[in-house]
Amino acid sequence: MKNLFCLWWKIDEKIRFLIIGVFNAAISYAIFALAFYLLKEVHYQACVALQWAISSIFSYINQKFFVFRTEGNYVKEYLKCCTTWLVSYFANVVILELLVRFVFNNVYVAQFISIFLVSVITYLLFKYFAFKKRN
């Protein structure tokens, strides 16, 4: 098990973010799809809010411990992550709405693309804001 952790930390940070991001995105999308299925098409923005609230918990833990490997600063980093998630959430809402209205008539495809685009924004905010390491 120790060798596995050593191997993990030899992987470039961007690749670790991508791997963890795919895992987080899968959780996020599954939450959205299940909520959308249960609440029906009329409430897709409520599904995004539910998805965001639940998946952000997984994201914080995974990013802190498996990507950026920061120590301490739990409250400060969590508050910065909350800010990052708010920016990501609103970006997701806007991108999803634009894609649904003007590009795709399929909410599942639109949200899949939106999650990918928001992930890029989220990485930059996590790296240079929420989990910024002090020199």
N, CA, C and O atoms as a GROMACS GRO file, in nm:
protein
  540
    1MET      N    1   0.082  -0.120   0.000
    1MET     CA    2   0.000   0.000   0.000
    1MET      C    3   0.087   0.126   0.000
    1MET      O    4   0.054   0.224  -0.067
    2LYS      N    5   0.197   0.122   0.075
    2LYS     CA    6   0.288   0.236   0.081
    2LYS      C    7   0.346   0.265  -0.057
    2LYS      O    8   0.359   0.381  -0.096
    3ASN      N    9   0.379   0.161  -0.132
    3ASN     CA   10   0.432   0.178  -0.267
    3ASN      C   11   0.331   0.245  -0.359
    3ASN      O   12   0.366   0.325  -0.445
    4LEU      N   13   0.204   0.211  -0.338
    4LEU     CA   14   0.098   0.272  -0.418
    4LEU      C   15   0.090   0.422  -0.393
    4LEU      O   16   0.075   0.501  -0.486
    5PHE      N   17   0.099   0.461  -0.265
    5PHE     CA   18   0.097   0.604  -0.231
    5PHE      C   19   0.220   0.675  -0.287
    5PHE      O   20   0.209   0.787  -0.337
    6CYS      N   21   0.335   0.612  -0.279
    6CYS     CA   22   0.457   0.671  -0.335
    6CYS      C   23   0.443   0.690  -0.486
    6CYS      O   24   0.483   0.794  -0.540
    7LEU      N   25   0.387   0.592  -0.552
    7LEU     CA   26   0.362   0.602  -0.696
    7LEU      C   27   0.265   0.715  -0.728
    7LEU      O   28   0.285   0.790  -0.823
    8TRP      N   29   0.160   0.726  -0.646
    8TRP     CA   30   0.059   0.830  -0.668
    8TRP      C   31   0.122   0.969  -0.665
    8TRP      O   32   0.090   1.053  -0.749
    9TRP      N   33   0.210   0.994  -0.568
    9TRP     CA   34   0.268   1.126  -0.554
    9TRP      C   35   0.376   1.156  -0.657
    9TRP      O   36   0.421   1.270  -0.667
   10LYS      N   37   0.418   1.057  -0.733
   10LYS     CA   38   0.511   1.081  -0.844
   10LYS      C   39   0.439   1.127  -0.970
   10LYS      O   40   0.502   1.177  -1.063
   11ILE      N   41   0.308   1.111  -0.972
   11ILE     CA   42   0.227   1.157  -1.086
   11ILE      C   43   0.217   1.309  -1.081
   11ILE      O   44   0.198   1.367  -0.974
   12ASP      N   45   0.229   1.374  -1.195
   12ASP     CA   46   0.218   1.518  -1.205
   12ASP      C   47   0.085   1.566  -1.146
   12ASP      O   48  -0.018   1.499  -1.159
   13GLU      N   49   0.088   1.682  -1.081
   13GLU     CA   50  -0.030   1.738  -1.015
   13GLU      C   51  -0.150   1.752  -1.109
   13GLU      O   52  -0.262   1.722  -1.070
   14LYS      N   53  -0.125   1.798  -1.232
   14LYS     CA   54  -0.235   1.815  -1.327
   14LYS      C   55  -0.300   1.681  -1.362
   14LYS      O   56  -0.421   1.673  -1.380
   15ILE      N   57  -0.219   1.578  -1.370
   15ILE     CA   58  -0.272   1.444  -1.399
   15ILE      C   59  -0.350   1.392  -1.278
   15ILE      O   60  -0.456   1.332  -1.293
   16ARG      N   61  -0.297   1.416  -1.158
   16ARG     CA   62  -0.370   1.377  -1.037
   16ARG      C   63  -0.504   1.450  -1.031
   16ARG      O   64  -0.607   1.390  -0.998
   17PHE      N   65  -0.503   1.580  -1.063
   17PHE     CA   66  -0.628   1.656  -1.063
   17PHE      C   67  -0.724   1.598  -1.166
   17PHE      O   68  -0.844   1.587  -1.140
   18LEU      N   69  -0.672   1.562  -1.280
   18LEU     CA   70  -0.756   1.504  -1.385
   18LEU      C   71  -0.818   1.372  -1.338
   18LEU      O   72  -0.937   1.349  -1.357
   19ILE      N   73  -0.737   1.286  -1.278
   19ILE     CA   74  -0.787   1.156  -1.231
   19ILE      C   75  -0.892   1.177  -1.122
   19ILE      O   76  -1.002   1.121  -1.128
   20ILE      N   77  -0.858   1.257  -1.022
   20ILE     CA   78  -0.953   1.285  -0.914
   20ILE      C   79  -1.073   1.362  -0.969
   20ILE      O   80  -1.186   1.341  -0.926
   21GLY      N   81  -1.047   1.451  -1.064
   21GLY     CA   82  -1.156   1.526  -1.126
   21GLY      C   83  -1.254   1.438  -1.200
   21GLY      O   84  -1.375   1.460  -1.194
   22VAL      N   85  -1.203   1.336  -1.269
   22VAL     CA   86  -1.291   1.242  -1.338
   22VAL      C   87  -1.376   1.168  -1.235
   22VAL      O   88  -1.496   1.149  -1.254
   23PHE      N   89  -1.313   1.126  -1.126
   23PHE     CA   90  -1.386   1.059  -1.018
   23PHE      C   91  -1.492   1.153  -0.960
   23PHE      O   92  -1.608   1.115  -0.944
   24ASN      N   93  -1.452   1.277  -0.929
   24ASN     CA   94  -1.547   1.375  -0.874
   24ASN      C   95  -1.658   1.406  -0.975
   24ASN      O   96  -1.775   1.418  -0.938
   25ALA      N   97  -1.621   1.420  -1.101
   25ALA     CA   98  -1.721   1.449  -1.205
   25ALA      C   99  -1.821   1.335  -1.220
   25ALA      O  100  -1.940   1.357  -1.241
   26ALA      N  101  -1.772   1.212  -1.210
   26ALA     CA  102  -1.861   1.096  -1.220
   26ALA      C  103  -1.961   1.097  -1.104
   26ALA      O  104  -2.080   1.073  -1.124
   27ILE      N  105  -1.912   1.125  -0.985
   27ILE     CA  106  -2.002   1.136  -0.870
   27ILE      C  107  -2.102   1.249  -0.892
   27ILE      O  108  -2.222   1.234  -0.871
   28SER      N  109  -2.049   1.363  -0.934
   28SER     CA  110  -2.131   1.481  -0.957
   28SER      C  111  -2.238   1.454  -1.063
   28SER      O  112  -2.355   1.488  -1.044
   29TYR      N  113  -2.198   1.395  -1.173
   29TYR     CA  114  -2.292   1.368  -1.283
   29TYR      C  115  -2.396   1.264  -1.240
   29TYR      O  116  -2.514   1.276  -1.274
   30ALA      N  117  -2.353   1.163  -1.165
   30ALA     CA  118  -2.447   1.060  -1.118
   30ALA      C  119  -2.553   1.122  -1.026
   30ALA      O  120  -2.671   1.089  -1.034
   31ILE      N  121  -2.510   1.213  -0.939
   31ILE     CA  122  -2.604   1.281  -0.852
   31ILE      C  123  -2.702   1.364  -0.935
   31ILE      O  124  -2.823   1.360  -0.911
   32PHE      N  125  -2.650   1.438  -1.034
   32PHE     CA  126  -2.736   1.518  -1.121
   32PHE      C  127  -2.835   1.431  -1.197
   32PHE      O  128  -2.954   1.460  -1.200
   33ALA      N  129  -2.786   1.324  -1.259
   33ALA     CA  130  -2.871   1.238  -1.341
   33ALA      C  131  -2.981   1.172  -1.257
   33ALA      O  132  -3.096   1.164  -1.300
   34LEU      N  133  -2.945   1.126  -1.138
   34LEU     CA  134  -3.044   1.064  -1.051
   34LEU      C  135  -3.149   1.167  -1.006
   34LEU      O  136  -3.269   1.139  -1.009
   35ALA      N  137  -3.103   1.284  -0.965
   35ALA     CA  138  -3.196   1.389  -0.923
   35ALA      C  139  -3.285   1.432  -1.040
   35ALA      O  140  -3.405   1.452  -1.022
   36PHE      N  141  -3.226   1.445  -1.158
   36PHE     CA  142  -3.302   1.486  -1.276
   36PHE      C  143  -3.406   1.380  -1.311
   36PHE      O  144  -3.519   1.413  -1.347
   37TYR      N  145  -3.369   1.255  -1.300
   37TYR     CA  146  -3.462   1.146  -1.326
   37TYR      C  147  -3.578   1.148  -1.226
   37TYR      O  148  -3.694   1.130  -1.264
   38LEU      N  149  -3.547   1.171  -1.099
   38LEU     CA  150  -3.649   1.169  -0.996
   38LEU      C  151  -3.738   1.294  -0.997
   38LEU      O  152  -3.858   1.286  -0.973
   39LEU      N  153  -3.678   1.410  -1.025
   39LEU     CA  154  -3.752   1.537  -1.021
   39LEU      C  155  -3.811   1.578  -1.155
   39LEU      O  156  -3.891   1.670  -1.163
   40LYS      N  157  -3.770   1.510  -1.259
   40LYS     CA  158  -3.816   1.533  -1.397
   40LYS      C  159  -3.753   1.660  -1.456
   40LYS      O  160  -3.691   1.740  -1.387
   41GLU      N  161  -3.772   1.674  -1.584
   41GLU     CA  162  -3.704   1.776  -1.664
   41GLU      C  163  -3.729   1.919  -1.618
   41GLU      O  164  -3.642   2.005  -1.636
   42VAL      N  165  -3.842   1.946  -1.561
   42VAL     CA  166  -3.878   2.084  -1.526
   42VAL      C  167  -3.784   2.143  -1.422
   42VAL      O  168  -3.769   2.265  -1.416
   43HIS      N  169  -3.721   2.061  -1.341
   43HIS     CA  170  -3.643   2.109  -1.228
   43HIS      C  171  -3.493   2.088  -1.246
   43HIS      O  172  -3.425   2.059  -1.147
   44TYR      N  173  -3.439   2.100  -1.364
   44TYR     CA  174  -3.298   2.068  -1.383
   44TYR      C  175  -3.205   2.164  -1.311
   44TYR      O  176  -3.095   2.124  -1.272
   45GLN      N  177  -3.243   2.289  -1.291
   45GLN     CA  178  -3.157   2.381  -1.216
   45GLN      C  179  -3.154   2.343  -1.068
   45GLN      O  180  -3.051   2.360  -1.002
   46ALA      N  181  -3.264   2.294  -1.014
   46ALA     CA  182  -3.264   2.244  -0.876
   46ALA      C  183  -3.173   2.122  -0.864
   46ALA      O  184  -3.108   2.102  -0.762
   47CYS      N  185  -3.169   2.043  -0.968
   47CYS     CA  186  -3.081   1.925  -0.970
   47CYS      C  187  -2.934   1.967  -0.967
   47CYS      O  188  -2.853   1.902  -0.902
   48VAL      N  189  -2.901   2.074  -1.035
   48VAL     CA  190  -2.764   2.126  -1.033
   48VAL      C  191  -2.728   2.172  -0.891
   48VAL      O  192  -2.617   2.146  -0.844
   49ALA      N  193  -2.820   2.239  -0.824
   49ALA     CA  194  -2.795   2.286  -0.686
   49ALA      C  195  -2.772   2.167  -0.593
   49ALA      O  196  -2.680   2.169  -0.510
   50LEU      N  197  -2.854   2.064  -0.605
   50LEU     CA  198  -2.838   1.945  -0.523
   50LEU      C  199  -2.705   1.875  -0.554
   50LEU      O  200  -2.633   1.834  -0.463
   51GLN      N  201  -2.675   1.864  -0.681
   51GLN     CA  202  -2.549   1.802  -0.725
   51GLN      C  203  -2.431   1.878  -0.666
   51GLN      O  204  -2.338   1.817  -0.613
   52TRP      N  205  -2.435   2.008  -0.674
   52TRP     CA  206  -2.326   2.092  -0.625
   52TRP      C  207  -2.307   2.075  -0.475
   52TRP      O  208  -2.194   2.059  -0.428
   53ALA      N  209  -2.415   2.079  -0.400
   53ALA     CA  210  -2.407   2.071  -0.254
   53ALA      C  211  -2.347   1.939  -0.208
   53ALA      O  212  -2.264   1.937  -0.117
   54ILE      N  213  -2.386   1.830  -0.268
   54ILE     CA  214  -2.337   1.699  -0.226
   54ILE      C  215  -2.196   1.672  -0.278
   54ILE      O  216  -2.110   1.628  -0.202
   55SER      N  217  -2.173   1.698  -0.405
   55SER     CA  218  -2.043   1.663  -0.463
   55SER      C  219  -1.930   1.753  -0.414
   55SER      O  220  -1.813   1.713  -0.422
   56SER      N  221  -1.961   1.872  -0.364
   56SER     CA  222  -1.856   1.960  -0.314
   56SER      C  223  -1.786   1.902  -0.192
   56SER      O  224  -1.667   1.927  -0.170
   57ILE      N  225  -1.857   1.825  -0.113
   57ILE     CA  226  -1.796   1.760   0.004
   57ILE      C  227  -1.690   1.660  -0.042
   57ILE      O  228  -1.578   1.659   0.010
   58PHE      N  229  -1.725   1.578  -0.140
   58PHE     CA  230  -1.630   1.482  -0.195
   58PHE      C  231  -1.510   1.555  -0.256
   58PHE      O  232  -1.395   1.513  -0.239
   59SER      N  233  -1.538   1.661  -0.326
   59SER     CA  234  -1.432   1.735  -0.395
   59SER      C  235  -1.330   1.791  -0.297
   59SER      O  236  -1.210   1.776  -0.319
   60TYR      N  237  -1.375   1.855  -0.189
   60TYR     CA  238  -1.282   1.913  -0.092
   60TYR      C  239  -1.188   1.806  -0.037
   60TYR      O  240  -1.066   1.825  -0.035
   61ILE      N  241  -1.243   1.697   0.008
   61ILE     CA  242  -1.161   1.590   0.066
   61ILE      C  243  -1.062   1.536  -0.038
   61ILE      O  244  -0.943   1.522  -0.008
   62ASN      N  245  -1.110   1.508  -0.155
   62ASN     CA  246  -1.023   1.451  -0.260
   62ASN      C  247  -0.915   1.548  -0.306
   62ASN      O  248  -0.800   1.509  -0.325
   63GLN      N  249  -0.951   1.675  -0.323
   63GLN     CA  250  -0.853   1.773  -0.369
   63GLN      C  251  -0.745   1.797  -0.263
   63GLN      O  252  -0.626   1.802  -0.294
   64LYS      N  253  -0.788   1.812  -0.140
   64LYS     CA  254  -0.693   1.841  -0.032
   64LYS      C  255  -0.594   1.727  -0.010
   64LYS      O  256  -0.474   1.750   0.000
   65PHE      N  257  -0.645   1.606  -0.005
   65PHE     CA  258  -0.561   1.493   0.034
   65PHE      C  259  -0.499   1.417  -0.083
   65PHE      O  260  -0.396   1.352  -0.065
   66PHE      N  261  -0.559   1.423  -0.201
   66PHE     CA  262  -0.509   1.342  -0.312
   66PHE      C  263  -0.453   1.420  -0.430
   66PHE      O  264  -0.394   1.362  -0.521
   67VAL      N  265  -0.471   1.553  -0.429
   67VAL     CA  266  -0.416   1.633  -0.539
   67VAL      C  267  -0.314   1.732  -0.487
   67VAL      O  268  -0.196   1.726  -0.524
   68PHE      N  269  -0.357   1.824  -0.402
   68PHE     CA  270  -0.271   1.935  -0.363
   68PHE      C  271  -0.189   1.905  -0.237
   68PHE      O  272  -0.089   1.972  -0.211
   69ARG      N  273  -0.231   1.808  -0.160
   69ARG     CA  274  -0.156   1.758  -0.044
   69ARG      C  275  -0.112   1.870   0.050
   69ARG      O  276   0.006   1.881   0.086
   70THR      N  277  -0.206   1.951   0.087
   70THR     CA  278  -0.175   2.059   0.180
   70THR      C  279  -0.198   2.011   0.323
   70THR      O  280  -0.274   1.918   0.348
   71GLU      N  281  -0.131   2.076   0.414
   71GLU     CA  282  -0.142   2.039   0.555
   71GLU      C  283  -0.209   2.152   0.631
   71GLU      O  284  -0.188   2.270   0.602
   72GLY      N  285  -0.290   2.113   0.729
   72GLY     CA  286  -0.354   2.213   0.814
   72GLY      C  287  -0.445   2.306   0.735
   72GLY      O  288  -0.494   2.271   0.628
   73ASN      N  289  -0.466   2.423   0.790
   73ASN     CA  290  -0.546   2.528   0.726
   73ASN      C  291  -0.685   2.480   0.685
   73ASN      O  292  -0.739   2.529   0.586
   74TYR      N  293  -0.743   2.386   0.757
   74TYR     CA  294  -0.869   2.326   0.716
   74TYR      C  295  -0.981   2.429   0.699
   74TYR      O  296  -1.050   2.429   0.598
   75VAL      N  297  -0.998   2.515   0.798
   75VAL     CA  298  -1.107   2.613   0.792
   75VAL      C  299  -1.082   2.714   0.681
   75VAL      O  300  -1.171   2.743   0.601
   76LYS      N  301  -0.961   2.768   0.677
   76LYS     CA  302  -0.927   2.868   0.574
   76LYS      C  303  -0.942   2.809   0.434
   76LYS      O  304  -1.001   2.872   0.346
   77GLU      N  305  -0.888   2.689   0.414
   77GLU     CA  306  -0.898   2.625   0.282
   77GLU      C  307  -1.043   2.591   0.249
   77GLU      O  308  -1.087   2.606   0.135
   78TYR      N  309  -1.116   2.545   0.349
   78TYR     CA  310  -1.256   2.511   0.324
   78TYR      C  311  -1.335   2.634   0.281
   78TYR      O  312  -1.415   2.628   0.189
   79LEU      N  313  -1.311   2.747   0.350
   79LEU     CA  314  -1.381   2.870   0.313
   79LEU      C  315  -1.342   2.916   0.172
   79LEU      O  316  -1.426   2.963   0.095
   80LYS      N  317  -1.214   2.901   0.138
   80LYS     CA  318  -1.171   2.934   0.002
   80LYS      C  319  -1.231   2.838  -0.099
   80LYS      O  320  -1.267   2.878  -0.210
   81CYS      N  321  -1.243   2.711  -0.061
   81CYS     CA  322  -1.308   2.614  -0.148
   81CYS      C  323  -1.454   2.650  -0.169
   81CYS      O  324  -1.508   2.636  -0.279
   82CYS      N  325  -1.520   2.696  -0.061
   82CYS     CA  326  -1.659   2.738  -0.074
   82CYS      C  327  -1.672   2.851  -0.176
   82CYS      O  328  -1.765   2.852  -0.257
   83THR      N  329  -1.579   2.944  -0.173
   83THR     CA  330  -1.578   3.053  -0.271
   83THR      C  331  -1.557   2.996  -0.412
   83THR      O  332  -1.625   3.035  -0.507
   84THR      N  333  -1.462   2.905  -0.423
   84THR     CA  334  -1.436   2.839  -0.552
   84THR      C  335  -1.561   2.767  -0.601
   84THR      O  336  -1.596   2.777  -0.719
   85TRP      N  337  -1.626   2.696  -0.512
   85TRP     CA  338  -1.746   2.622  -0.551
   85TRP      C  339  -1.860   2.715  -0.591
   85TRP      O  340  -1.936   2.684  -0.682
   86LEU      N  341  -1.871   2.829  -0.524
   86LEU     CA  342  -1.975   2.925  -0.564
   86LEU      C  343  -1.950   2.976  -0.706
   86LEU      O  344  -2.041   2.985  -0.787
   87VAL      N  345  -1.825   3.010  -0.733
   87VAL     CA  346  -1.790   3.054  -0.869
   87VAL      C  347  -1.819   2.940  -0.968
   87VAL      O  348  -1.878   2.963  -1.074
   88SER      N  349  -1.777   2.819  -0.932
   88SER     CA  350  -1.800   2.703  -1.018
   88SER      C  351  -1.949   2.675  -1.036
   88SER      O  352  -1.995   2.646  -1.146
   89TYR      N  353  -2.024   2.685  -0.927
   89TYR     CA  354  -2.168   2.662  -0.934
   89TYR      C  355  -2.234   2.760  -1.030
   89TYR      O  356  -2.311   2.720  -1.118
   90PHE      N  357  -2.205   2.890  -1.013
   90PHE     CA  358  -2.269   2.989  -1.100
   90PHE      C  359  -2.222   2.974  -1.245
   90PHE      O  360  -2.300   2.995  -1.338
   91ALA      N  361  -2.096   2.939  -1.263
   91ALA     CA  362  -2.048   2.912  -1.399
   91ALA      C  363  -2.124   2.793  -1.457
   91ALA      O  364  -2.162   2.796  -1.574
   92ASN      N  365  -2.145   2.689  -1.377
   92ASN     CA  366  -2.219   2.571  -1.422
   92ASN      C  367  -2.362   2.607  -1.460
   92ASN      O  368  -2.411   2.564  -1.564
   93VAL      N  369  -2.427   2.686  -1.376
   93VAL     CA  370  -2.565   2.727  -1.402
   93VAL      C  371  -2.575   2.805  -1.533
   93VAL      O  372  -2.663   2.779  -1.614
   94VAL      N  373  -2.485   2.899  -1.552
   94VAL     CA  374  -2.488   2.983  -1.673
   94VAL      C  375  -2.456   2.900  -1.797
   94VAL      O  376  -2.527   2.907  -1.897
   95ILE      N  377  -2.349   2.821  -1.790
   95ILE     CA  378  -2.310   2.738  -1.905
   95ILE      C  379  -2.421   2.640  -1.940
   95ILE      O  380  -2.455   2.623  -2.057
   96LEU      N  381  -2.478   2.574  -1.838
   96LEU     CA  382  -2.585   2.478  -1.863
   96LEU      C  383  -2.705   2.546  -1.929
   96LEU      O  384  -2.760   2.494  -2.026
   97GLU      N  385  -2.743   2.660  -1.877
   97GLU     CA  386  -2.859   2.730  -1.934
   97GLU      C  387  -2.833   2.770  -2.080
   97GLU      O  388  -2.920   2.754  -2.165
   98LEU      N  389  -2.714   2.822  -2.107
   98LEU     CA  390  -2.680   2.861  -2.245
   98LEU      C  391  -2.679   2.741  -2.338
   98LEU      O  392  -2.732   2.747  -2.449
   99LEU      N  393  -2.620   2.632  -2.292
   99LEU     CA  394  -2.615   2.512  -2.376
   99LEU      C  395  -2.754   2.454  -2.401
   99LEU      O  396  -2.785   2.412  -2.513
  100VAL      N  397  -2.838   2.452  -2.299
  100VAL     CA  398  -2.974   2.399  -2.315
  100VAL      C  399  -3.056   2.487  -2.408
  100VAL      O  400  -3.130   2.437  -2.493
  101ARG      N  401  -3.045   2.617  -2.392
  101ARG     CA  402  -3.126   2.709  -2.473
  101ARG      C  403  -3.079   2.723  -2.618
  101ARG      O  404  -3.161   2.736  -2.709
  102PHE      N  405  -2.946   2.721  -2.638
  102PHE     CA  406  -2.896   2.757  -2.771
  102PHE      C  407  -2.822   2.647  -2.846
  102PHE      O  408  -2.805   2.657  -2.967
  103VAL      N  409  -2.778   2.542  -2.778
  103VAL     CA  410  -2.695   2.443  -2.846
  103VAL      C  411  -2.759   2.305  -2.846
  103VAL      O  412  -2.777   2.244  -2.952
  104PHE      N  413  -2.792   2.255  -2.729
  104PHE     CA  414  -2.845   2.119  -2.717
  104PHE      C  415  -2.986   2.124  -2.661
  104PHE      O  416  -3.020   2.212  -2.581
  105ASN      N  417  -3.068   2.032  -2.704
  105ASN     CA  418  -3.199   2.018  -2.644
  105ASN      C  419  -3.196   1.908  -2.538
  105ASN      O  420  -3.298   1.878  -2.476
  106ASN      N  421  -3.080   1.850  -2.517
  106ASN     CA  422  -3.065   1.740  -2.425
  106ASN      C  423  -2.988   1.788  -2.301
  106ASN      O  424  -2.871   1.823  -2.310
  107VAL      N  425  -3.055   1.789  -2.186
  107VAL     CA  426  -2.996   1.839  -2.063
  107VAL      C  427  -2.880   1.751  -2.018
  107VAL      O  428  -2.782   1.802  -1.962
  108TYR      N  429  -2.889   1.621  -2.040
  108TYR     CA  430  -2.782   1.529  -1.998
  108TYR      C  431  -2.650   1.563  -2.070
  108TYR      O  432  -2.545   1.570  -2.007
  109VAL      N  433  -2.657   1.583  -2.200
  109VAL     CA  434  -2.538   1.616  -2.278
  109VAL      C  435  -2.486   1.755  -2.240
  109VAL      O  436  -2.366   1.774  -2.223
  110ALA      N  437  -2.577   1.849  -2.225
  110ALA     CA  438  -2.538   1.985  -2.189
  110ALA      C  439  -2.468   1.988  -2.054
  110ALA      O  440  -2.367   2.058  -2.038
  111GLN      N  441  -2.519   1.914  -1.955
  111GLN     CA  442  -2.456   1.914  -1.823
  111GLN      C  443  -2.322   1.841  -1.827
  111GLN      O  444  -2.229   1.880  -1.756
  112PHE      N  445  -2.310   1.738  -1.907
  112PHE     CA  446  -2.182   1.668  -1.922
  112PHE      C  447  -2.075   1.764  -1.972
  112PHE      O  448  -1.964   1.767  -1.919
  113ILE      N  449  -2.107   1.842  -2.073
  113ILE     CA  450  -2.013   1.940  -2.129
  113ILE      C  451  -1.987   2.053  -2.028
  113ILE      O  452  -1.873   2.098  -2.014
  114SER      N  453  -2.090   2.096  -1.960
  114SER     CA  454  -2.075   2.202  -1.861
  114SER      C  455  -1.981   2.160  -1.749
  114SER      O  456  -1.897   2.240  -1.706
  115ILE      N  457  -1.994   2.037  -1.700
  115ILE     CA  458  -1.906   1.989  -1.594
  115ILE      C  459  -1.760   1.993  -1.640
  115ILE      O  460  -1.672   2.031  -1.564
  116PHE      N  461  -1.735   1.954  -1.764
  116PHE     CA  462  -1.598   1.956  -1.816
  116PHE      C  463  -1.543   2.098  -1.818
  116PHE      O  464  -1.431   2.122  -1.773
  117LEU      N  465  -1.620   2.193  -1.870
  117LEU     CA  466  -1.574   2.332  -1.878
  117LEU      C  467  -1.553   2.393  -1.740
  117LEU      O  468  -1.456   2.465  -1.717
  118VAL      N  469  -1.642   2.365  -1.649
  118VAL     CA  470  -1.630   2.417  -1.513
  118VAL      C  471  -1.510   2.356  -1.442
  118VAL      O  472  -1.451   2.420  -1.356
  119SER      N  473  -1.474   2.234  -1.477
  119SER     CA  474  -1.357   2.169  -1.415
  119SER      C  475  -1.228   2.246  -1.440
  119SER      O  476  -1.142   2.253  -1.353
  120VAL      N  477  -1.214   2.302  -1.558
  120VAL     CA  478  -1.095   2.382  -1.589
  120VAL      C  479  -1.090   2.505  -1.499
  120VAL      O  480  -0.986   2.538  -1.443
  121ILE      N  481  -1.202   2.572  -1.487
  121ILE     CA  482  -1.211   2.690  -1.401
  121ILE      C  483  -1.179   2.652  -1.256
  121ILE      O  484  -1.106   2.722  -1.187
  122THR      N  485  -1.234   2.540  -1.213
  122THR     CA  486  -1.216   2.494  -1.076
  122THR      C  487  -1.069   2.460  -1.046
  122THR      O  488  -1.018   2.495  -0.940
  123TYR      N  489  -1.001   2.394  -1.140
  123TYR     CA  490  -0.860   2.362  -1.119
  123TYR      C  491  -0.779   2.489  -1.094
  123TYR      O  492  -0.700   2.495  -0.999
  124LEU      N  493  -0.798   2.587  -1.178
  124LEU     CA  494  -0.722   2.712  -1.164
  124LEU      C  495  -0.752   2.781  -1.030
  124LEU      O  496  -0.661   2.832  -0.965
  125LEU      N  497  -0.877   2.782  -0.990
  125LEU     CA  498  -0.912   2.843  -0.862
  125LEU      C  499  -0.858   2.764  -0.743
  125LEU      O  500  -0.814   2.822  -0.645
  126PHE      N  501  -0.863   2.631  -0.753
  126PHE     CA  502  -0.806   2.550  -0.645
  126PHE      C  503  -0.655   2.571  -0.636
  126PHE      O  504  -0.603   2.594  -0.527
  127LYS      N  505  -0.587   2.563  -0.747
  127LYS     CA  506  -0.440   2.570  -0.747
  127LYS      C  507  -0.390   2.707  -0.700
  127LYS      O  508  -0.299   2.714  -0.617
  128TYR      N  509  -0.448   2.814  -0.752
  128TYR     CA  510  -0.394   2.947  -0.726
  128TYR      C  511  -0.469   3.026  -0.619
  128TYR      O  512  -0.432   3.139  -0.587
  129PHE      N  513  -0.573   2.968  -0.563
  129PHE     CA  514  -0.648   3.038  -0.460
  129PHE      C  515  -0.672   2.949  -0.338
  129PHE      O  516  -0.617   2.977  -0.232
  130ALA      N  517  -0.752   2.846  -0.350
  130ALA     CA  518  -0.793   2.766  -0.233
  130ALA      C  519  -0.679   2.688  -0.171
  130ALA      O  520  -0.663   2.689  -0.049
  131PHE      N  521  -0.598   2.621  -0.252
  131PHE     CA  522  -0.491   2.537  -0.200
  131PHE      C  523  -0.353   2.594  -0.232
  131PHE      O  524  -0.256   2.520  -0.243
  132LYS      N  525  -0.345   2.725  -0.247
  132LYS     CA  526  -0.218   2.790  -0.276
  132LYS      C  527  -0.122   2.767  -0.162
  132LYS      O  528  -0.152   2.796  -0.046
  133LYS      N  529  -0.007   2.714  -0.196
  133LYS     CA  530   0.095   2.684  -0.094
  133LYS      C  531   0.177   2.808  -0.066
  133LYS      O  532   0.214   2.883  -0.156
  134ARG      N  533   0.205   2.827   0.062
  134ARG     CA  534   0.289   2.939   0.101
  134ARG      C  535   0.435   2.904   0.076
  134ARG      O  536   0.475   2.789   0.090
  135ASN      N  537   0.512   3.004   0.039
  135ASN     CA  538   0.655   2.983   0.018
  135ASN      C  539   0.731   2.982   0.148
  135ASN      O  540   0.853   2.966   0.149
   0.00000   0.00000   0.00000
